Amino acid sequence: MLKDLEDLNADDPQFNDIVAKLEFEVAAQVREEENELFPKLAASCSPQKLDQLGQLIRPVAGTVGDVLPVR
């Protein structure tokens, strides 16, 4: 979907439809992580291990803009 958006201008008739689909998919992924995956992870790891995992993820968590195409 991101590649599709990259190839379109914002005034293209398909642009808003693709953005809406992308928003839906991202929201679904976030819901799955928050409601299913993170609780399973929290239940299976000690607080210390969760803290270690958090320390590993923090440096890359804010770099989405570095890997996604930005116009």
N, C-alpha and C positions, 0 to 999 in steps of 0.2 A: 504494500500500500504506500509506503514511503517513496518508493521508486516511482510509482504512478503519480504521486503528488509532485515529485521533483520535475516530471516531464510536462506538467500542466501550468498554465497561468491561472491566477486566482479568479479571473473572469470566465474561465472555461466552465461550461455547464456541468461537467462531471466533478469539478473541484469540491463543491460543498458536499456532494454525496460521499466522496471518498473520505473527506475529513470526518463526516458523521460516522462512517464505518470504523475509521481509525479510533475515534473517541470511544465508541462502543467496545471495541476490542481491548483497548487499554484499560478501560474501566472494569471489564470482565476479568482481565488478568490481575488487576489490583485486588478485586474482591476475592478471587481465588487465593492469592497470596495471603491476604489478611485473615480470611475466614477458614482456610484449610491448611495451607502450607506452614505459615508462621506458628499457628497453635501446635501443629505436629512437631515442629522443630523445638519449640519451647518445652514441650512435654518430654522430648527425648534427650535434651542437653542440660547440663548443669548451668547455673547462672554464670560461672566462670567461663565455660565454653562459649556461651552466647556472647559474653563480653569480648572474647577473643575473636569470634566471627565478626562481630560489629567493628572491631578495630581493623580487620582485614578489608571490610567492605567500604568503610568511610572514605578512604582516599579516592575510590573510583565512583562513589555514589553520585557525585555532582558532575560527572563528565559526560552525561548523555549528549550534550551539545557538541562534544568533541567527536562523537562517532556518527551522529545523525547529520544529514545534509542541512545546511542552514543557508537561506537566501539572503 
